[in-house]
Amino acid sequence: MQGMELIAHVEQKPEVLCGKPVIKGTRISVELILERLANGASFEQLTGDYDISEEDVTAALLYARQVLSEEEILETV
């Protein structure tokens, strides 16, 4: 699957987790997935613990990369 197709696994709705990005149709946030991966969880652990697919985990990573790539860095004087 291509990156943009995978990112479609992520959605934001004001009524779900106060609008935080989540895996579509769940309350599993991108933030939670990134936190678990940073703390050593494997894709297999995440898919088993939260009943999501490996594509969902990859979508969370791609979403985070996209958000960071759009971030503007301001120079301080």
PDB file of N, CA, C, O and CB in Angstrom:
ATOM      1  N   MET A   1       0.843  -1.192   0.000  1.00  0.00           N
ATOM      2  CA  MET A   1       0.000   0.000   0.000  1.00  0.00           C
ATOM      3  C   MET A   1       0.881   1.245   0.000  1.00  0.00           C
ATOM      4  O   MET A   1       1.932   1.274   0.641  1.00  0.00           O
ATOM      5  CB  MET A   1      -0.955   0.004   1.223  1.00  0.00           C
ATOM      6  N   GLN A   2       0.450   2.254  -0.712  1.00  0.00           N
ATOM      7  CA  GLN A   2       1.174   3.510  -0.768  1.00  0.00           C
ATOM      8  C   GLN A   2       0.920   4.330   0.499  1.00  0.00           C
ATOM      9  O   GLN A   2      -0.068   4.116   1.202  1.00  0.00           O
ATOM     10  CB  GLN A   2       0.768   4.307  -2.018  1.00  0.00           C
ATOM     11  N   GLY A   3       1.827   5.273   0.779  1.00  0.00           N
ATOM     12  CA  GLY A   3       1.757   6.083   1.983  1.00  0.00           C
ATOM     13  C   GLY A   3       0.431   6.792   2.201  1.00  0.00           C
ATOM     14  O   GLY A   3      -0.128   6.749   3.296  1.00  0.00           O
ATOM     15  N   MET A   4      -0.074   7.448   1.155  1.00  0.00           N
ATOM     16  CA  MET A   4      -1.323   8.201   1.319  1.00  0.00           C
ATOM     17  C   MET A   4      -2.503   7.265   1.572  1.00  0.00           C
ATOM     18  O   MET A   4      -3.423   7.610   2.313  1.00  0.00           O
ATOM     19  CB  MET A   4      -1.594   9.064   0.076  1.00  0.00           C
ATOM     20  N   GLU A   5      -2.476   6.091   0.961  1.00  0.00           N
ATOM     21  CA  GLU A   5      -3.542   5.120   1.219  1.00  0.00           C
ATOM     22  C   GLU A   5      -3.492   4.663   2.666  1.00  0.00           C
ATOM     23  O   GLU A   5      -4.532   4.484   3.301  1.00  0.00           O
ATOM     24  CB  GLU A   5      -3.423   3.911   0.270  1.00  0.00           C
ATOM     25  N   LEU A   6      -2.286   4.474   3.191  1.00  0.00           N
ATOM     26  CA  LEU A   6      -2.159   4.052   4.584  1.00  0.00           C
ATOM     27  C   LEU A   6      -2.581   5.160   5.544  1.00  0.00           C
ATOM     28  O   LEU A   6      -3.230   4.897   6.556  1.00  0.00           O
ATOM     29  CB  LEU A   6      -0.725   3.627   4.879  1.00  0.00           C
ATOM     30  N   ILE A   7      -2.212   6.391   5.227  1.00  0.00           N
ATOM     31  CA  ILE A   7      -2.586   7.499   6.109  1.00  0.00           C
ATOM     32  C   ILE A   7      -4.102   7.612   6.224  1.00  0.00           C
ATOM     33  O   ILE A   7      -4.612   8.146   7.209  1.00  0.00           O
ATOM     34  CB  ILE A   7      -1.994   8.822   5.594  1.00  0.00           C
ATOM     35  N   ALA A   8      -4.820   7.115   5.229  1.00  0.00           N
ATOM     36  CA  ALA A   8      -6.289   7.116   5.298  1.00  0.00           C
ATOM     37  C   ALA A   8      -6.803   6.255   6.449  1.00  0.00           C
ATOM     38  O   ALA A   8      -7.981   6.335   6.797  1.00  0.00           O
ATOM     39  CB  ALA A   8      -6.880   6.618   3.978  1.00  0.00           C
ATOM     40  N   HIS A   9      -5.939   5.436   7.043  1.00  0.00           N
ATOM     41  CA  HIS A   9      -6.319   4.651   8.225  1.00  0.00           C
ATOM     42  C   HIS A   9      -6.455   5.531   9.461  1.00  0.00           C
ATOM     43  O   HIS A   9      -6.992   5.099  10.480  1.00  0.00           O
ATOM     44  CB  HIS A   9      -5.291   3.549   8.485  1.00  0.00           C
ATOM     45  N   VAL A  10      -5.968   6.764   9.370  1.00  0.00           N
ATOM     46  CA  VAL A  10      -5.996   7.696  10.509  1.00  0.00           C
ATOM     47  C   VAL A  10      -7.092   8.723  10.278  1.00  0.00           C
ATOM     48  O   VAL A  10      -7.246   9.251   9.177  1.00  0.00           O
ATOM     49  CB  VAL A  10      -4.612   8.402  10.703  1.00  0.00           C
ATOM     50  N   GLU A  11      -7.854   8.998  11.338  1.00  0.00           N
ATOM     51  CA  GLU A  11      -8.909  10.011  11.240  1.00  0.00           C
ATOM     52  C   GLU A  11      -8.914  10.880  12.482  1.00  0.00           C
ATOM     53  O   GLU A  11      -8.397  10.496  13.531  1.00  0.00           O
ATOM     54  CB  GLU A  11     -10.288   9.353  11.045  1.00  0.00           C
ATOM     55  N   GLN A  12      -9.504  12.054  12.347  1.00  0.00           N
ATOM     56  CA  GLN A  12      -9.687  12.976  13.458  1.00  0.00           C
ATOM     57  C   GLN A  12     -11.141  13.402  13.483  1.00  0.00           C
ATOM     58  O   GLN A  12     -11.661  13.925  12.497  1.00  0.00           O
ATOM     59  CB  GLN A  12      -8.741  14.208  13.340  1.00  0.00           C
ATOM     60  N   LYS A  13     -11.792  13.179  14.607  1.00  0.00           N
ATOM     61  CA  LYS A  13     -13.175  13.609  14.799  1.00  0.00           C
ATOM     62  C   LYS A  13     -13.255  14.298  16.151  1.00  0.00           C
ATOM     63  O   LYS A  13     -12.747  13.768  17.139  1.00  0.00           O
ATOM     64  CB  LYS A  13     -14.179  12.400  14.711  1.00  0.00           C
ATOM     65  N   PRO A  14     -13.878  15.459  16.216  1.00  0.00           N
ATOM     66  CA  PRO A  14     -13.954  16.181  17.484  1.00  0.00           C
ATOM     67  C   PRO A  14     -14.558  15.354  18.623  1.00  0.00           C
ATOM     68  O   PRO A  14     -14.204  15.541  19.788  1.00  0.00           O
ATOM     69  CB  PRO A  14     -14.763  17.435  17.297  1.00  0.00           C
ATOM     70  N   GLU A  15     -15.467  14.442  18.280  1.00  0.00           N
ATOM     71  CA  GLU A  15     -16.145  13.664  19.319  1.00  0.00           C
ATOM     72  C   GLU A  15     -15.357  12.425  19.773  1.00  0.00           C
ATOM     73  O   GLU A  15     -15.780  11.732  20.698  1.00  0.00           O
ATOM     74  CB  GLU A  15     -17.500  13.235  18.818  1.00  0.00           C
ATOM     75  N   VAL A  16     -14.226  12.147  19.136  1.00  0.00           N
ATOM     76  CA  VAL A  16     -13.402  10.990  19.511  1.00  0.00           C
ATOM     77  C   VAL A  16     -12.075  11.485  20.073  1.00  0.00           C
ATOM     78  O   VAL A  16     -11.290  12.113  19.362  1.00  0.00           O
ATOM     79  CB  VAL A  16     -13.166  10.046  18.288  1.00  0.00           C
ATOM     80  N   LEU A  17     -11.827  11.202  21.340  1.00  0.00           N
ATOM     81  CA  LEU A  17     -10.592  11.606  22.020  1.00  0.00           C
ATOM     82  C   LEU A  17     -10.273  13.088  21.822  1.00  0.00           C
ATOM     83  O   LEU A  17      -9.117  13.464  21.629  1.00  0.00           O
ATOM     84  CB  LEU A  17      -9.429  10.766  21.520  1.00  0.00           C
ATOM     85  N   CYS A  18     -11.295  13.910  21.871  1.00  0.00           N
ATOM     86  CA  CYS A  18     -11.137  15.365  21.746  1.00  0.00           C
ATOM     87  C   CYS A  18     -10.460  15.773  20.438  1.00  0.00           C
ATOM     88  O   CYS A  18      -9.773  16.794  20.386  1.00  0.00           O
ATOM     89  CB  CYS A  18     -10.333  15.900  22.919  1.00  0.00           C
ATOM     90  N   GLY A  19     -10.653  14.978  19.379  1.00  0.00           N
ATOM     91  CA  GLY A  19     -10.114  15.328  18.078  1.00  0.00           C
ATOM     92  C   GLY A  19      -8.696  14.863  17.819  1.00  0.00           C
ATOM     93  O   GLY A  19      -8.127  15.189  16.777  1.00  0.00           O
ATOM     94  N   LYS A  20      -8.099  14.098  18.749  1.00  0.00           N
ATOM     95  CA  LYS A  20      -6.761  13.573  18.501  1.00  0.00           C
ATOM     96  C   LYS A  20      -6.816  12.584  17.342  1.00  0.00           C
ATOM     97  O   LYS A  20      -7.837  11.926  17.141  1.00  0.00           O
ATOM     98  CB  LYS A  20      -6.181  12.898  19.776  1.00  0.00           C
ATOM     99  N   PRO A  21      -5.734  12.472  16.580  1.00  0.00           N
ATOM    100  CA  PRO A  21      -5.728  11.495  15.492  1.00  0.00           C
ATOM    101  C   PRO A  21      -5.745  10.069  16.046  1.00  0.00           C
ATOM    102  O   PRO A  21      -4.975   9.727  16.943  1.00  0.00           O
ATOM    103  CB  PRO A  21      -4.497  11.703  14.590  1.00  0.00           C
ATOM    104  N   VAL A  22      -6.631   9.253  15.498  1.00  0.00           N
ATOM    105  CA  VAL A  22      -6.805   7.867  15.933  1.00  0.00           C
ATOM    106  C   VAL A  22      -6.854   6.956  14.710  1.00  0.00           C
ATOM    107  O   VAL A  22      -7.039   7.415  13.582  1.00  0.00           O
ATOM    108  CB  VAL A  22      -8.096   7.709  16.789  1.00  0.00           C
ATOM    109  N   ILE A  23      -6.686   5.663  14.952  1.00  0.00           N
ATOM    110  CA  ILE A  23      -6.889   4.689  13.892  1.00  0.00           C
ATOM    111  C   ILE A  23      -8.380   4.650  13.591  1.00  0.00           C
ATOM    112  O   ILE A  23      -9.202   4.505  14.496  1.00  0.00           O
ATOM    113  CB  ILE A  23      -6.345   3.271  14.295  1.00  0.00           C
ATOM    114  N   LYS A  24      -8.721   4.779  12.327  1.00  0.00           N
ATOM    115  CA  LYS A  24     -10.114   4.879  11.892  1.00  0.00           C
ATOM    116  C   LYS A  24     -10.980   3.794  12.526  1.00  0.00           C
ATOM    117  O   LYS A  24     -10.644   2.610  12.498  1.00  0.00           O
ATOM    118  CB  LYS A  24     -10.199   4.789  10.370  1.00  0.00           C
ATOM    119  N   GLY A  25     -12.103   4.227  13.098  1.00  0.00           N
ATOM    120  CA  GLY A  25     -13.066   3.312  13.697  1.00  0.00           C
ATOM    121  C   GLY A  25     -12.698   2.829  15.089  1.00  0.00           C
ATOM    122  O   GLY A  25     -13.363   1.952  15.640  1.00  0.00           O
ATOM    123  N   THR A  26     -11.621   3.406  15.671  1.00  0.00           N
ATOM    124  CA  THR A  26     -11.194   3.007  17.011  1.00  0.00           C
ATOM    125  C   THR A  26     -10.984   4.239  17.876  1.00  0.00           C
ATOM    126  O   THR A  26     -11.173   5.372  17.432  1.00  0.00           O
ATOM    127  CB  THR A  26      -9.902   2.164  16.950  1.00  0.00           C
ATOM    128  N   ARG A  27     -10.594   3.995  19.109  1.00  0.00           N
ATOM    129  CA  ARG A  27     -10.150   5.056  20.005  1.00  0.00           C
ATOM    130  C   ARG A  27      -8.659   4.878  20.308  1.00  0.00           C
ATOM    131  O   ARG A  27      -8.161   5.353  21.328  1.00  0.00           O
ATOM    132  CB  ARG A  27     -10.985   5.056  21.317  1.00  0.00           C
ATOM    133  N   ILE A  28      -7.963   4.188  19.410  1.00  0.00           N
ATOM    134  CA  ILE A  28      -6.523   3.967  19.546  1.00  0.00           C
ATOM    135  C   ILE A  28      -5.813   5.144  18.885  1.00  0.00           C
ATOM    136  O   ILE A  28      -5.856   5.301  17.665  1.00  0.00           O
ATOM    137  CB  ILE A  28      -6.082   2.594  18.902  1.00  0.00           C
ATOM    138  N   SER A  29      -5.157   5.971  19.704  1.00  0.00           N
ATOM    139  CA  SER A  29      -4.554   7.186  19.170  1.00  0.00           C
ATOM    140  C   SER A  29      -3.183   6.931  18.556  1.00  0.00           C
ATOM    141  O   SER A  29      -2.468   6.005  18.938  1.00  0.00           O
ATOM    142  CB  SER A  29      -4.439   8.224  20.260  1.00  0.00           C
ATOM    143  N   VAL A  30      -2.843   7.777  17.598  1.00  0.00           N
ATOM    144  CA  VAL A  30      -1.508   7.765  17.012  1.00  0.00           C
ATOM    145  C   VAL A  30      -0.486   7.970  18.129  1.00  0.00           C
ATOM    146  O   VAL A  30       0.561   7.324  18.141  1.00  0.00           O
ATOM    147  CB  VAL A  30      -1.364   8.866  15.908  1.00  0.00           C
ATOM    148  N   GLU A  31      -0.782   8.847  19.041  1.00  0.00           N
ATOM    149  CA  GLU A  31       0.108   9.123  20.165  1.00  0.00           C
ATOM    150  C   GLU A  31       0.400   7.858  20.973  1.00  0.00           C
ATOM    151  O   GLU A  31       1.551   7.599  21.324  1.00  0.00           O
ATOM    152  CB  GLU A  31      -0.503  10.192  21.070  1.00  0.00           C
ATOM    153  N   LEU A  32      -0.631   7.074  21.266  1.00  0.00           N
ATOM    154  CA  LEU A  32      -0.456   5.835  22.020  1.00  0.00           C
ATOM    155  C   LEU A  32       0.439   4.861  21.259  1.00  0.00           C
ATOM    156  O   LEU A  32       1.330   4.247  21.846  1.00  0.00           O
ATOM    157  CB  LEU A  32      -1.819   5.187  22.313  1.00  0.00           C
ATOM    158  N   ILE A  33       0.209   4.720  19.967  1.00  0.00           N
ATOM    159  CA  ILE A  33       1.020   3.810  19.156  1.00  0.00           C
ATOM    160  C   ILE A  33       2.478   4.247  19.170  1.00  0.00           C
ATOM    161  O   ILE A  33       3.370   3.419  19.353  1.00  0.00           O
ATOM    162  CB  ILE A  33       0.493   3.752  17.709  1.00  0.00           C
ATOM    163  N   LEU A  34       2.731   5.544  18.978  1.00  0.00           N
ATOM    164  CA  LEU A  34       4.107   6.039  18.989  1.00  0.00           C
ATOM    165  C   LEU A  34       4.755   5.833  20.347  1.00  0.00           C
ATOM    166  O   LEU A  34       5.923   5.453  20.425  1.00  0.00           O
ATOM    167  CB  LEU A  34       4.145   7.516  18.613  1.00  0.00           C
ATOM    168  N   GLU A  35       4.016   6.079  21.406  1.00  0.00           N
ATOM    169  CA  GLU A  35       4.547   5.889  22.763  1.00  0.00           C
ATOM    170  C   GLU A  35       4.924   4.427  23.000  1.00  0.00           C
ATOM    171  O   GLU A  35       6.000   4.131  23.521  1.00  0.00           O
ATOM    172  CB  GLU A  35       3.514   6.347  23.817  1.00  0.00           C
ATOM    173  N   ARG A  36       4.038   3.525  22.615  1.00  0.00           N
ATOM    174  CA  ARG A  36       4.311   2.098  22.809  1.00  0.00           C
ATOM    175  C   ARG A  36       5.517   1.658  21.989  1.00  0.00           C
ATOM    176  O   ARG A  36       6.353   0.903  22.484  1.00  0.00           O
ATOM    177  CB  ARG A  36       3.083   1.259  22.431  1.00  0.00           C
ATOM    178  N   LEU A  37       5.622   2.117  20.739  1.00  0.00           N
ATOM    179  CA  LEU A  37       6.784   1.766  19.914  1.00  0.00           C
ATOM    180  C   LEU A  37       8.071   2.324  20.521  1.00  0.00           C
ATOM    181  O   LEU A  37       9.093   1.639  20.545  1.00  0.00           O
ATOM    182  CB  LEU A  37       6.603   2.295  18.476  1.00  0.00           C
ATOM    183  N   ALA A  38       8.026   3.558  21.008  1.00  0.00           N
ATOM    184  CA  ALA A  38       9.200   4.181  21.620  1.00  0.00           C
ATOM    185  C   ALA A  38       9.639   3.436  22.875  1.00  0.00           C
ATOM    186  O   ALA A  38      10.815   3.464  23.240  1.00  0.00           O
ATOM    187  CB  ALA A  38       8.907   5.640  21.958  1.00  0.00           C
ATOM    188  N   ASN A  39       8.701   2.775  23.530  1.00  0.00           N
ATOM    189  CA  ASN A  39       9.015   2.016  24.739  1.00  0.00           C
ATOM    190  C   ASN A  39       9.305   0.544  24.448  1.00  0.00           C
ATOM    191  O   ASN A  39       9.341  -0.277  25.365  1.00  0.00           O
ATOM    192  CB  ASN A  39       7.872   2.123  25.724  1.00  0.00           C
ATOM    193  N   GLY A  40       9.510   0.212  23.173  1.00  0.00           N
ATOM    194  CA  GLY A  40       9.972  -1.110  22.826  1.00  0.00           C
ATOM    195  C   GLY A  40       8.930  -2.110  22.360  1.00  0.00           C
ATOM    196  O   GLY A  40       9.269  -3.266  22.104  1.00  0.00           O
ATOM    197  N   ALA A  41       7.676  -1.704  22.242  1.00  0.00           N
ATOM    198  CA  ALA A  41       6.644  -2.629  21.760  1.00  0.00           C
ATOM    199  C   ALA A  41       6.884  -2.935  20.289  1.00  0.00           C
ATOM    200  O   ALA A  41       7.350  -2.081  19.534  1.00  0.00           O
ATOM    201  CB  ALA A  41       5.221  -2.036  21.969  1.00  0.00           C
ATOM    202  N   SER A  42       6.565  -4.151  19.892  1.00  0.00           N
ATOM    203  CA  SER A  42       6.684  -4.555  18.491  1.00  0.00           C
ATOM    204  C   SER A  42       5.342  -4.352  17.794  1.00  0.00           C
ATOM    205  O   SER A  42       4.309  -4.172  18.439  1.00  0.00           O
ATOM    206  CB  SER A  42       7.148  -6.038  18.375  1.00  0.00           C
ATOM    207  N   PHE A  43       5.380  -4.386  16.469  1.00  0.00           N
ATOM    208  CA  PHE A  43       4.137  -4.330  15.702  1.00  0.00           C
ATOM    209  C   PHE A  43       3.210  -5.457  16.149  1.00  0.00           C
ATOM    210  O   PHE A  43       2.003  -5.263  16.297  1.00  0.00           O
ATOM    211  CB  PHE A  43       4.423  -4.428  14.179  1.00  0.00           C
ATOM    212  N   GLU A  44       3.790  -6.634  16.360  1.00  0.00           N
ATOM    213  CA  GLU A  44       2.982  -7.800  16.752  1.00  0.00           C
ATOM    214  C   GLU A  44       2.296  -7.570  18.098  1.00  0.00           C
ATOM    215  O   GLU A  44       1.134  -7.936  18.275  1.00  0.00           O
ATOM    216  CB  GLU A  44       3.862  -9.065  16.821  1.00  0.00           C
ATOM    217  N   GLN A  45       3.010  -6.966  19.042  1.00  0.00           N
ATOM    218  CA  GLN A  45       2.397  -6.673  20.340  1.00  0.00           C
ATOM    219  C   GLN A  45       1.237  -5.695  20.182  1.00  0.00           C
ATOM    220  O   GLN A  45       0.171  -5.887  20.767  1.00  0.00           O
ATOM    221  CB  GLN A  45       3.444  -6.101  21.315  1.00  0.00           C
ATOM    222  N   LEU A  46       1.447  -4.656  19.395  1.00  0.00           N
ATOM    223  CA  LEU A  46       0.399  -3.653  19.210  1.00  0.00           C
ATOM    224  C   LEU A  46      -0.819  -4.241  18.519  1.00  0.00           C
ATOM    225  O   LEU A  46      -1.954  -3.968  18.911  1.00  0.00           O
ATOM    226  CB  LEU A  46       0.930  -2.474  18.406  1.00  0.00           C
ATOM    227  N   THR A  47      -0.586  -5.049  17.490  1.00  0.00           N
ATOM    228  CA  THR A  47      -1.732  -5.619  16.769  1.00  0.00           C
ATOM    229  C   THR A  47      -2.496  -6.583  17.673  1.00  0.00           C
ATOM    230  O   THR A  47      -3.722  -6.661  17.599  1.00  0.00           O
ATOM    231  CB  THR A  47      -1.264  -6.347  15.481  1.00  0.00           C
ATOM    232  N   GLY A  48      -1.792  -7.303  18.510  1.00  0.00           N
ATOM    233  CA  GLY A  48      -2.452  -8.221  19.438  1.00  0.00           C
ATOM    234  C   GLY A  48      -3.153  -7.515  20.581  1.00  0.00           C
ATOM    235  O   GLY A  48      -4.266  -7.885  20.955  1.00  0.00           O
ATOM    236  N   ASP A  49      -2.506  -6.495  21.142  1.00  0.00           N
ATOM    237  CA  ASP A  49      -3.073  -5.780  22.289  1.00  0.00           C
ATOM    238  C   ASP A  49      -4.293  -4.954  21.915  1.00  0.00           C
ATOM    239  O   ASP A  49      -5.220  -4.830  22.716  1.00  0.00           O
ATOM    240  CB  ASP A  49      -2.026  -4.882  22.908  1.00  0.00           C
ATOM    241  N   TYR A  50      -4.312  -4.389  20.719  1.00  0.00           N
ATOM    242  CA  TYR A  50      -5.358  -3.427  20.359  1.00  0.00           C
ATOM    243  C   TYR A  50      -6.244  -3.866  19.201  1.00  0.00           C
ATOM    244  O   TYR A  50      -7.116  -3.106  18.782  1.00  0.00           O
ATOM    245  CB  TYR A  50      -4.734  -2.123  20.018  1.00  0.00           C
ATOM    246  N   ASP A  51      -6.047  -5.057  18.678  1.00  0.00           N
ATOM    247  CA  ASP A  51      -6.850  -5.565  17.575  1.00  0.00           C
ATOM    248  C   ASP A  51      -6.850  -4.595  16.387  1.00  0.00           C
ATOM    249  O   ASP A  51      -7.894  -4.255  15.832  1.00  0.00           O
ATOM    250  CB  ASP A  51      -8.283  -5.822  18.045  1.00  0.00           C
ATOM    251  N   ILE A  52      -5.637  -4.166  16.021  1.00  0.00           N
ATOM    252  CA  ILE A  52      -5.435  -3.326  14.844  1.00  0.00           C
ATOM    253  C   ILE A  52      -4.469  -4.072  13.921  1.00  0.00           C
ATOM    254  O   ILE A  52      -3.853  -5.056  14.331  1.00  0.00           O
ATOM    255  CB  ILE A  52      -4.880  -1.891  15.235  1.00  0.00           C
ATOM    256  N   SER A  53      -4.340  -3.606  12.684  1.00  0.00           N
ATOM    257  CA  SER A  53      -3.480  -4.287  11.715  1.00  0.00           C
ATOM    258  C   SER A  53      -2.084  -3.662  11.700  1.00  0.00           C
ATOM    259  O   SER A  53      -1.868  -2.570  12.225  1.00  0.00           O
ATOM    260  CB  SER A  53      -4.107  -4.230  10.305  1.00  0.00           C
ATOM    261  N   GLU A  54      -1.150  -4.377  11.089  1.00  0.00           N
ATOM    262  CA  GLU A  54       0.187  -3.816  10.900  1.00  0.00           C
ATOM    263  C   GLU A  54       0.114  -2.564  10.037  1.00  0.00           C
ATOM    264  O   GLU A  54       0.889  -1.628  10.229  1.00  0.00           O
ATOM    265  CB  GLU A  54       1.130  -4.855  10.259  1.00  0.00           C
ATOM    266  N   GLU A  55      -0.817  -2.546   9.088  1.00  0.00           N
ATOM    267  CA  GLU A  55      -1.000  -1.355   8.253  1.00  0.00           C
ATOM    268  C   GLU A  55      -1.440  -0.160   9.097  1.00  0.00           C
ATOM    269  O   GLU A  55      -1.051   0.974   8.818  1.00  0.00           O
ATOM    270  CB  GLU A  55      -2.034  -1.629   7.146  1.00  0.00           C
ATOM    271  N   ASP A  56      -2.247  -0.409  10.125  1.00  0.00           N
ATOM    272  CA  ASP A  56      -2.665   0.671  11.018  1.00  0.00           C
ATOM    273  C   ASP A  56      -1.465   1.257  11.756  1.00  0.00           C
ATOM    274  O   ASP A  56      -1.346   2.476  11.888  1.00  0.00           O
ATOM    275  CB  ASP A  56      -3.710   0.164  12.024  1.00  0.00           C
ATOM    276  N   VAL A  57      -0.584   0.393  12.235  1.00  0.00           N
ATOM    277  CA  VAL A  57       0.614   0.857  12.949  1.00  0.00           C
ATOM    278  C   VAL A  57       1.504   1.656  11.998  1.00  0.00           C
ATOM    279  O   VAL A  57       2.014   2.716  12.360  1.00  0.00           O
ATOM    280  CB  VAL A  57       1.403  -0.345  13.552  1.00  0.00           C
ATOM    281  N   THR A  58       1.685   1.148  10.794  1.00  0.00           N
ATOM    282  CA  THR A  58       2.474   1.865   9.794  1.00  0.00           C
ATOM    283  C   THR A  58       1.826   3.205   9.461  1.00  0.00           C
ATOM    284  O   THR A  58       2.526   4.203   9.284  1.00  0.00           O
ATOM    285  CB  THR A  58       2.631   1.017   8.519  1.00  0.00           C
ATOM    286  N   ALA A  59       0.510   3.237   9.375  1.00  0.00           N
ATOM    287  CA  ALA A  59      -0.211   4.483   9.091  1.00  0.00           C
ATOM    288  C   ALA A  59       0.053   5.512  10.182  1.00  0.00           C
ATOM    289  O   ALA A  59       0.215   6.696   9.888  1.00  0.00           O
ATOM    290  CB  ALA A  59      -1.726   4.220   8.963  1.00  0.00           C
ATOM    291  N   ALA A  60       0.098   5.074  11.434  1.00  0.00           N
ATOM    292  CA  ALA A  60       0.385   5.997  12.538  1.00  0.00           C
ATOM    293  C   ALA A  60       1.772   6.602  12.380  1.00  0.00           C
ATOM    294  O   ALA A  60       1.959   7.799  12.596  1.00  0.00           O
ATOM    295  CB  ALA A  60       0.272   5.275  13.896  1.00  0.00           C
ATOM    296  N   LEU A  61       2.735   5.786  12.008  1.00  0.00           N
ATOM    297  CA  LEU A  61       4.099   6.292  11.785  1.00  0.00           C
ATOM    298  C   LEU A  61       4.144   7.262  10.614  1.00  0.00           C
ATOM    299  O   LEU A  61       4.776   8.315  10.705  1.00  0.00           O
ATOM    300  CB  LEU A  61       5.068   5.130  11.532  1.00  0.00           C
ATOM    301  N   LEU A  62       3.483   6.921   9.522  1.00  0.00           N
ATOM    302  CA  LEU A  62       3.454   7.807   8.361  1.00  0.00           C
ATOM    303  C   LEU A  62       2.739   9.121   8.673  1.00  0.00           C
ATOM    304  O   LEU A  62       3.152  10.184   8.210  1.00  0.00           O
ATOM    305  CB  LEU A  62       2.774   7.110   7.184  1.00  0.00           C
ATOM    306  N   TYR A  63       1.676   9.043   9.453  1.00  0.00           N
ATOM    307  CA  TYR A  63       0.947  10.248   9.848  1.00  0.00           C
ATOM    308  C   TYR A  63       1.870  11.162  10.660  1.00  0.00           C
ATOM    309  O   TYR A  63       1.932  12.367  10.413  1.00  0.00           O
ATOM    310  CB  TYR A  63      -0.326   9.882  10.670  1.00  0.00           C
ATOM    311  N   ALA A  64       2.579  10.590  11.620  1.00  0.00           N
ATOM    312  CA  ALA A  64       3.493  11.391  12.446  1.00  0.00           C
ATOM    313  C   ALA A  64       4.584  12.023  11.588  1.00  0.00           C
ATOM    314  O   ALA A  64       4.938  13.185  11.786  1.00  0.00           O
ATOM    315  CB  ALA A  64       4.127  10.521  13.552  1.00  0.00           C
ATOM    316  N   ARG A  65       5.115  11.260  10.639  1.00  0.00           N
ATOM    317  CA  ARG A  65       6.131  11.800   9.740  1.00  0.00           C
ATOM    318  C   ARG A  65       5.588  12.962   8.919  1.00  0.00           C
ATOM    319  O   ARG A  65       6.275  13.962   8.711  1.00  0.00           O
ATOM    320  CB  ARG A  65       6.652  10.708   8.814  1.00  0.00           C
ATOM    321  N   GLN A  66       4.356  12.821   8.457  1.00  0.00           N
ATOM    322  CA  GLN A  66       3.750  13.884   7.655  1.00  0.00           C
ATOM    323  C   GLN A  66       3.565  15.149   8.494  1.00  0.00           C
ATOM    324  O   GLN A  66       3.869  16.250   8.035  1.00  0.00           O
ATOM    325  CB  GLN A  66       2.396  13.422   7.077  1.00  0.00           C
ATOM    326  N   VAL A  67       3.079  14.996   9.696  1.00  0.00           N
ATOM    327  CA  VAL A  67       2.869  16.156  10.565  1.00  0.00           C
ATOM    328  C   VAL A  67       4.200  16.849  10.843  1.00  0.00           C
ATOM    329  O   VAL A  67       4.285  18.076  10.779  1.00  0.00           O
ATOM    330  CB  VAL A  67       2.195  15.733  11.894  1.00  0.00           C
ATOM    331  N   LEU A  68       5.235  16.077  11.149  1.00  0.00           N
ATOM    332  CA  LEU A  68       6.539  16.667  11.428  1.00  0.00           C
ATOM    333  C   LEU A  68       7.150  17.322  10.199  1.00  0.00           C
ATOM    334  O   LEU A  68       7.850  18.327  10.321  1.00  0.00           O
ATOM    335  CB  LEU A  68       7.479  15.615  11.964  1.00  0.00           C
ATOM    336  N   SER A  69       6.903  16.777   9.031  1.00  0.00           N
ATOM    337  CA  SER A  69       7.472  17.356   7.816  1.00  0.00           C
ATOM    338  C   SER A  69       6.841  18.705   7.488  1.00  0.00           C
ATOM    339  O   SER A  69       7.437  19.514   6.776  1.00  0.00           O
ATOM    340  CB  SER A  69       7.292  16.401   6.644  1.00  0.00           C
ATOM    341  N   GLU A  70       5.670  18.943   7.991  1.00  0.00           N
ATOM    342  CA  GLU A  70       4.977  20.211   7.743  1.00  0.00           C
ATOM    343  C   GLU A  70       5.264  21.248   8.827  1.00  0.00           C
ATOM    344  O   GLU A  70       4.837  22.398   8.723  1.00  0.00           O
ATOM    345  CB  GLU A  70       3.477  19.974   7.646  1.00  0.00           C
ATOM    346  N   GLU A  71       5.989  20.835   9.866  1.00  0.00           N
ATOM    347  CA  GLU A  71       6.299  21.736  10.973  1.00  0.00           C
ATOM    348  C   GLU A  71       7.279  22.811  10.513  1.00  0.00           C
ATOM    349  O   GLU A  71       8.256  22.527   9.821  1.00  0.00           O
ATOM    350  CB  GLU A  71       6.880  20.951  12.171  1.00  0.00           C
ATOM    351  N   GLU A  72       7.001  24.040  10.908  1.00  0.00           N
ATOM    352  CA  GLU A  72       7.901  25.144  10.585  1.00  0.00           C
ATOM    353  C   GLU A  72       8.830  25.393  11.759  1.00  0.00           C
ATOM    354  O   GLU A  72       8.414  25.402  12.917  1.00  0.00           O
ATOM    355  CB  GLU A  72       7.108  26.427  10.233  1.00  0.00           C
ATOM    356  N   ILE A  73      10.083  25.592  11.435  1.00  0.00           N
ATOM    357  CA  ILE A  73      11.074  25.882  12.472  1.00  0.00           C
ATOM    358  C   ILE A  73      11.392  27.373  12.397  1.00  0.00           C
ATOM    359  O   ILE A  73      11.791  27.893  11.355  1.00  0.00           O
ATOM    360  CB  ILE A  73      12.377  25.005  12.295  1.00  0.00           C
ATOM    361  N   LEU A  74      11.206  28.033  13.521  1.00  0.00           N
ATOM    362  CA  LEU A  74      11.451  29.463  13.595  1.00  0.00           C
ATOM    363  C   LEU A  74      12.846  29.700  14.157  1.00  0.00           C
ATOM    364  O   LEU A  74      13.236  29.100  15.159  1.00  0.00           O
ATOM    365  CB  LEU A  74      10.379  30.168  14.462  1.00  0.00           C
ATOM    366  N   GLU A  75      13.574  30.562  13.515  1.00  0.00           N
ATOM    367  CA  GLU A  75      14.905  30.904  14.004  1.00  0.00           C
ATOM    368  C   GLU A  75      14.785  31.896  15.148  1.00  0.00           C
ATOM    369  O   GLU A  75      13.976  32.823  15.106  1.00  0.00           O
ATOM    370  CB  GLU A  75      15.781  31.483  12.869  1.00  0.00           C
ATOM    371  N   THR A  76      15.595  31.687  16.156  1.00  0.00           N
ATOM    372  CA  THR A  76      15.625  32.655  17.252  1.00  0.00           C
ATOM    373  C   THR A  76      16.814  33.572  17.046  1.00  0.00           C
ATOM    374  O   THR A  76      17.871  33.158  16.571  1.00  0.00           O
ATOM    375  CB  THR A  76      15.701  31.946  18.641  1.00  0.00           C
ATOM    376  N   VAL A  77      16.619  34.805  17.407  1.00  0.00           N
ATOM    377  CA  VAL A  77      17.672  35.794  17.199  1.00  0.00           C
ATOM    378  C   VAL A  77      18.387  36.063  18.493  1.00  0.00           C
ATOM    379  O   VAL A  77      19.314  36.871  18.530  1.00  0.00           O
ATOM    380  CB  VAL A  77      17.106  37.092  16.628  1.00  0.00           C
TER     381      VAL A  77
END
